[in-house]
C-alpha cells in the first residue's frame, strides 16, 4: 500500500473505532507516514491528540505496537480506555506478578495484542528485548521523548539507552512524541534516539483555550483560595508546590475552607499516593495539591485550572504542567502567585546543587527565561511561544493583554536600590536593605550605624511591597545576585555599573496592589455549557450522572466512558435511535454497542 491507502484505512479506523469524524492538524500526515514504515518525531501540545498518532498506525500495521512510557501509574487507565473502544491492549511493568507478566508476554508472542505499554527500565531487560525479537512488532512509540534530554526539566537516565531500538530493530518504524521541547531539546532527542532520518512534525505550541495569569504573591494560600472560589468553584484542578510540606499544608488549608483537595508527593506511601491519583482521575471536582512528581501524562480532559504556588524552574516545566489544564479544548486557567522569595529560593537551589558549572549555567539560563515570562510587560503567550521558536501576536486572553501592566522609567529607584546595597557593603539581605531605604528605625540599623548613611531614608516614598517588586525585577534583570553562602546578602553584578553611573536606563513594571478577586461570571463550567438550551442542559446533567454510575460499575475513570464534549454533543443531537447516535464525535462502534441502548433510553425518557 502507498501512503494514501494507509491514510484511507487509518481514517476508517478513526471513525469506526475511536468515533471521530476527521483527523486534526497534522495527525493524518503523521499516521500515514508511520503506517507506511517511516520514523517520526512529533511535537504536539498536550491535548492535541498525540496518542492517536501511534495507536492507529499500530492497528494498521501487522504486529504489536510497543509504547515506551515512563508512566507506570497511568498505564492501567490507558489500557482501560483502549479496551472501551475495542482495542486489545495490555502493559508490562513492575506492578505485575510473574504469572501476569508471563501471560501478557504469551499474548505478545502470539500476536493477540494490538498495543503493549512498557516502562523504559523494563524494555531494557534482556528478557523484554528477547520477547520483542521473537515477536512481530508493528512499531515502537517513545512517549514523553523529552525525558531523553539531560538539559531538560524531566531527565530520565534510562531513556538514553533507547537507541538500542534502532540498533536491534532497524526495520521497525519508531515514533518519538512530546509536548515540550525547545530547539536544543529537540536536537538532543534526534541525536540520542538516532532519529536523524526521521520526519519531524512540529505543531503549534499554542493552547489558546488556556488563560495565563501571574500575580504578585502576598498571602499565597489565601490568594489561591480566592482564585478557586471566584473563578473555578466546583471545578477539577491541580495546585503545584515546591515542597512536600507545602503540598500537605495547602491541601489541608483548602479542605478546611470547603474545597475538596488531596495531596500527592514522592514522600507518601506508595499505596496512598496511588489511591489519591486514582481518585483524582476517576472522580470529579477534586483539587490535587502536588509536587511535580504528579502529572506527566495525565489524560484527564476536564482539568479546568492549574495553579503554581511556587516558581517553576523553567518554561518547559511550566508549559508541561499548565498544559494539563483544558485538554478537552474548553476554557481553562493557568494561575501563578510569584514573589521575591521565589527568585531567591530558585537561585539558591541552583547554586547549592551538585551539578557541574556548565549544567548550572544552563539551569540559570532557563530560570532567567522563566523570570522573563513572569516580569514581561507584553503578552505572556507571545513570550511563551517565542521560547519554543514560534512567533505569534498578542492573544487577548492573558492577564497582561486583558489588563495591560503600567511600565515606568525605573532608573532612579533602581539607582537608589543599587546604591543602598553598595553602601551596606553588600553584606545584608533584602529585608535590611529595604529598611535602610525606607528609613526604618530598627535595632539592627542602629547597631550597624546605617542610619547615618547617605542612602538612609531615600526610598521612604515607596512601600516595602513596592521595593520588593523593584528588587525582584532587578534580580531578574541580572543587576543583583543573592549570595547564599553569606546569609542571602545582596551583591551587585558587573551589569549594575552602567546603571549606577547613569549610562543605562531601566524600564520596570509598575507595582499593582493586589485586589481580592470577585466571583466571575466567566466560570469555566458555565462557559462550557452556555451553548446548551435548558432542555439540553437537563439531558447533559442526566448523562453525566449516568456516566458516573457506569464508570463506577466498570471500575474506570468517568472520562474513559465518554468525555464531556461527547456528552454535550449527544445532549444537542438528542438521538432516539442507534442510527441517530452513530457519527456523533467520540462514539465509535464498540461504544455504540456497549452504551447506545442505555443512552437512547435516557433521551426517550426525557423527551
N, C-alpha and C positions, 0 to 999 in steps of 0.2 A: 504493500500500500504506500501511496505517497502521502505527503503531509496533509493535503486537503482531505483525503479519505480518512486519515486518522482524526482530523478535526470534526468531520461529519459524524463519525462514530462517537467521538467524545461528547458532541452536542446532544446526541441521543441519550447517552448515559446521564448527562447533566439534567436533562428534562425528566427522564423516567425514574432514575434512582434518587437524585437529590431534589428534584421538584422545582428547579429554577428554569425559567424560560430561555435565558440567554447568558452568555459569559459576560463578565465585566472587565473593562480596561484591557490589560494585556493577557488576561487569563487564556484566551483562545489560542494566541500565538505560542504561549509557554507550553500549554498542554499539547498542541500539535508538534512542537519541536521535540519535546521529551518523549512523546509517544512514538515518534519516528526514530528514536535512539540517540538524540543529541543531549549533550551535557548543558546545564544551565545554572547561572547564578541569578537568583530572584530577590530583588529588594522591593518590598511591598509593605505599606503601613499596616499596623495591627487593625484587623477588621476588614482588610482588603481582599480576603479570600485566598490566602496562601495555600491552605491545606488542599483545596481542590486541584491546585497545580501539580500535586503529586498523587493524590488519591485517584483521579480519573485516569492518568496515564498508567497507573498500576492495574486498573481494571481493563484498560485497552490492550495492554501488552501481555504476553504469555508469562506466567510465573507469579511469584510472590513479590510484592513491593515491600522493601525494608526501610522503615523510617527510624533514623537515628535521632533520639531525643533525650535531653538531659532531665526531662520532667517526669520522673518516676511516679510522683504523687498524682499526676493528671492522666497517666496512660489509661486508667480504667474508664474515665469519663470519655476519652477519645474513642476507645473501643466500643463503649456503650452507644455513643452517637452513631457510629458506623453500623452497628447491629440494628439500630432502629430503622435505617434505610435499606437494610438487606445486604450489607457488605460483610463478608466473612473476615473478621479482624481479631487479632489477639496481641498480647505483649509478652516479652521475655525480660524479667528483671528480678532483682534480689528479694522481692516480696513473696516470690512463689516458692512452694516446696519443690523438692527434686522431682516428685511424681508429676506435679503440674507442668513444670518446665519440660519434662520428657514428652508429655502428651502434646504440648504445643510444637515441639521440635518434630514429632512424627507428622503433624499436620503440615508443617512447612515442607518437609521432605517429599510428602505425597501430593503436594500441590493443592491442598484442601483449604488454603487461606488465600485471601486477596492481598492482605496487608498484615505485617507484623511490626510492632514497635519495639525498639531495643535501646537500652541505655548505652552510651558510648563505652563505659567500662566493661559491660557485658559483651559488646561486639568485639572488643579487642582480645577476648579469651580465645585460646586455641580451639576449644570446643565449639564456640559460636562460629568462628571463621570456617572450621571444617564443615559445620552444618550447612552454611551457605554455599560452600564449594560443592557439596553433594546435592544441592537443590537448584531448581530453575528460578533464577532471580529476575524479576521484571525491571527493577530499578532500585537505586539507593537514594533516599531523600535525607539530606542532612539539615534538620531543622535547627533554628536558633544558631545559625552558622557564625554569627559574630563572636560566639564563645571561643573561637579559634584564635582570636586576636589577643596577644599578650599586652597590647597597649589599651585594650578595651575595658569596659566597665564590668564585664561579667566573664572573665577569662576562666576556661576550664582546661587544665593541662591535658586531659585525655583526648580533647578534640584535635590536638596537633598530630596525633597518631593516625587520624582518619585518612591520611594519604595512602594508607595500606589498601584502601578500596580501589584506588586507581591502579595500584601495582598488582593486586591479586585478582581483580575482576575488570580487566581492561575493556571488555566488550559490553559491560553493563552500564547503561546511562546513569549519571549522577546529577541530582539537582540540589543545590545548596540554597537555603532560604533564610532571610532575616528581615526584620522590620527596622533594624538600627545599624547603619554602617556609614561613617563618613568616608571620604575618598581613601584615607590611609588604611582604615579597617577593611575596606573593600579590596584593596590591593593585597592585604595580608591574607584574606580569605582565599583569593585566587592562588597566591603563592603556596600557602601551606596545604591546601587541599588539591593542588596540582590541577586547577581548573583553567589553565592558560588558554585552552582552545574552546572553553565554554562560551555560549552566547549569554550576554548579560542583559537582563530585563530590569530596568530601573523605573519604578512607578513614582509618581509624586509622593513626597513625604507629607503633604498637607492633609490634615484632618479638620476640614472646615466646620464640622459639627461640634468641635471642642472649643469652648471659650476659655482662654488663658487669663488668669488674674493673679498678680503677685502683690501682696500688701505688706506694709510696714508692721513688723512684729512688735506688739506691746505686751499683750497677755495672750500668748498663742492659743492655749486651750479654749479660753473664753471666746476669742475671735473665731476659732474653728466651730464651736457650738453655735454661735450667731450665724455663721455661714450656712451650716447644715440646716438649722431650723428655719431660716429665712428663704433659702434657695432650694433645699432638697429634703424637706420633711418627708419621712416615709420612704425615701429612696435608698437604693443599694449603693455603697461606696467603699473606697479604700483610703485609709489615712496612713501615710508613711512617716515613721520616726527613726531617728538615727540609733537610739539605744534601746535595749530590751526593757530596761526600767521605764523609760518614757512610753513605750508601747503599752505596758501593763497599766501605768497610771492614766494614760489617755483613754483606754478602753473603760476603766473604772469610772472616770470622770463623765464620759458620755452616758454610760448606763445610769449613773446617779441623776443625770439630767434628762432622762426619758428617751435616749437614743439607744436602740438595740446594737450593742457593739461586742466584738470578740477580739482576742489578742492572738498574734502569730509571730513567733520568732524562733531562732535556732536553738535557744536555751531551754525551750519547753520539752516535756516528754514527747517522744515521737507519736504515741497514740493520741495524746491530747491535741497536738499540732494537726495531725491528720484528720481528727474528728472536727476540729474547727474549720479546716479548709473544706471538708465535705459539706458542712452546714452552710458555709458561705456560698458554695456552688449550687446547692440544692434547695436552699430556702430563699425567700425574697425579703427585701427591706432590712438587710443586715449590713452594718458597717464593720469592716475588718481593719483593725489597727495593727500595723505590721512593720517589721524591718524589711529591707529589700530582699530578704530571704524568701519573701512571699511574692508571687505574681507572675513570673515568667511563664508564658504560655496559657495564662488564664483565659478560657474561652467564653466565660460568662458574658453574654451580649448586652445585658441591661445594667451594667455598672454606670451609674449616672454621674458620679464625681470621683476624682482622685485628688487628695489633698496632701501637701507636704508641710509638716511642722518643723522640718529641718532642711537646710540647703542640700540638694543633691551634689555629688562630686563632679558631675559632668553633664553636658547637654544630652549625650547619648543616654545616660541613665534616666534623666528627667523625661526625655521623649519616650523611652521604653515604658516607664512607669505611668505617665499620663495617658499613654496610648491604650491602657486597659479600660479607659472610660469610653462609653459610646460606641462599642464595636458594632452595634446594630444600626449605626448611622443617624440615630436620633440625637437631639441636643444633649450635650454633656459639659461638665466643668472640670477644669484643671486649676486648682487654687493652691497658693503657697503663702505662708507667713514667713518673712525673712528679715533678719536684723543683723546688727553689727557682730553679735556673738557668733552667729553662724559663720561669718567670714573668718573670724579669729580661730574658731574651732577647726574649720577645714584646713586652714593654713598650718595649724599646729599638727594635725594628723599627717599631713604630707611631710613636714619637717621631721617628725618623730618616727616615720615609717622606716622599715629596714631596707627599703628599695635602694638601688644604686642611684647615683646623681642623675644619670640620663633619664631613668624612669621618673624620678622626682620632678624633673623639668617638664616631662610630658604631662604628669598629673597637674602641675602648676598651670600649664597652658590650658588644659581642659577646664580647670577651675576658673581661670580668667575668662574663658568664653561663657561659662555659666553665670559669672558675676555680671558680665556684659549684658546678658539677657535680662537679668534682674534690674539693672540700672538703666536700661535703654530708654531714650526719650521718644523712640519711634515705635512702630508696630512690632509687637512681640513675635507674631507669626513670621513676619519678614525676616527678623533676626534669627529665628529658629530654623527656618528653611535655608537661609543663607549658609548656616553652619554645615548643612548637608550638600551644599553646592547647588541649591535650587533658587532661582530668582522668582520673586513674587511682589505684588503690590500690596498696600495696606488692606487688611482683611475686614475691618469694620466690626470685628467680633472678638476683640480682646480689650482688656482694661485701658490700655494706652490709646486705642482707637476710639473707644466709647467715651472716655473722659481723658482727653489728652493732658499729659503732665505739663506743668509750667517749668520752663527752664530759665535760668538766670546766669549772669556773669558772676561766677563764684570765686573769682581770682582773689579778691581782698579777704573774704573769710578763710579761704584756703591758706593764704599767706599768714594770717593770724594763727591758724592751727599749726602750721609747719614751724612758725617762729616759737610757739609755746613748747612744742616738742623739743626743739633745739635748746631753748633756754633752761629746761629742766634736765639738761644733759642727756636726753634720750634714755632715761633710766626709769621712767614711770609708765604705768598702764593708762588705758583710755580714760577711766573714771577720774583719776587725779589730774590729768592734763585738762579735761573739760572743766573741772572745778577751778583750776587756775584761770582758765579763760573767762569763766563766769564770775570770778572774784568772790568765790565762796570762802567763808571764814571757818575752816576746819582745823582740827588739832594737827593734822599731818602737814597742811600748808604752813602753819606757824612753825612747826618743828624744823622744817627744811628752809624756812625764811623765803618761801616762794611768793609771799605777799609783797615782797619788796622788788620783785622782778618787773621789768617794763611791760611784760605781756599780761600781768595780773589784772583781770577785770576787763580786758579789751574786747571780750566777747559777751559781755553782760546783756547785750540786747537780744540774745538768742537763748532759747530754752535748751535744757540738756538733750531732749529728743532731737532738736534741730542739729545740734553739734554732733550727735551720734550719727545722724543721717549723712552729714557732711564727711565725717571721718570714714564712714563705711565706703562712700564713693571715692574718697582719696586713696584708701587701701585698694579698692577695685581698680583704680587708675594706675596703681603701682608707684605712687609717690611716697608711700609709707609702708613699712613692714612691721610685723609683730615678732619680737624676739622671745621665744618661749623658754629659752634657757635662762632668761633674766626676768622672771615674773611677768611675762607678757608685756614687757616695756615696748613702747613705740619707737621706731628708728626711721630716720629719713633715708631715702634711696638717692642715688645719683640723679634720678629723674626729677627730684624735688628742687634741685639747684636753680634751673632756669625759671621756675615758678616763683621762688623766693626772691630772685633778682629782678623780677618784673618782665622777663623776656618771653614769657609764655602765659597765655590766658587759659582759664579753666571754666568750662561750662558745666553747670550742675543741675540736678533735678531738684525743684523746689520741694521742701518738706511739706507734706499734707497731713494734718492732724487726723488720725483715724476716726471714722464715724461709725456708729453701730448700724449694721445693715438692717433695713426694713424688709418685712416679708415681701417677696417679689411676686408679681403676677406671672412672671416667667418661671413658674415651677416646671421643671423638665417634664414631669408626668403630665401636667395639664397641657403643655405644648404638644407633646407626642400624640395625645388623644383628641386634640382640638378639632381634627377633621372628621370626627365621628358624630353622627346625629344622636340625640338621646336614645333612640331605639337601637342604633348600632352600638352605642356605649353599653347598654344593658346586656346585649349579646356578648360583647367583648369581655365584660366582667364575669358573666356566667362561664364563658370558655376558659378564663384564667382559673376559676375555681375548679372546673373540670380537670384542667391540666395539672393543678397541684395534687389532686387525688390520684390521677393516673400515674404521675411521676412517682408518687409515694408507693403505689402498688408495684411499679416496675423497678423500684429502688434505683432511680436515675435522677439527674438534675432536671428541673422543670423545662428548661430551655431545650433539652435534648428531645423532648416530645414535640414541641413546636415553640418557636420564639415569638415574642410579642408582635413582630412585624407580620408574621403569617396569621396569627390570630386576628389581627386588625383587618387584614385583607378578607379573611373569612367573614368577619362581622359586617364588612361592607357589602360583600357579594351575597350573603345570606343564602347559601346553596341548600336546596331541599332535596337534591338527589346526588348520588355519587358522581354522575356525569357532570353536574354543575360545579362540583368541588374540584374535579380534575383540572389541572392547569393553573390553580392558584399557587403563587410563588411559595416554595417551601413544602409543597405537598407532592411527594413522589409516589410511585406505585405501591411501595411497601407500606408507607404511612397511610395511604388511602385505604388499603385493605385492612390495616390494623385499627384505624380510628375513624374512618369515614362514616360508618353507620352511626356511631355514637354522636358525632358532631352534627350530622344531618338530623338526628332525633332531637337534639337540643334546640336546633334552629326551628324545626317544625313546631316544637312545643311552645316556642316564644312568639311565633308568628300570629 
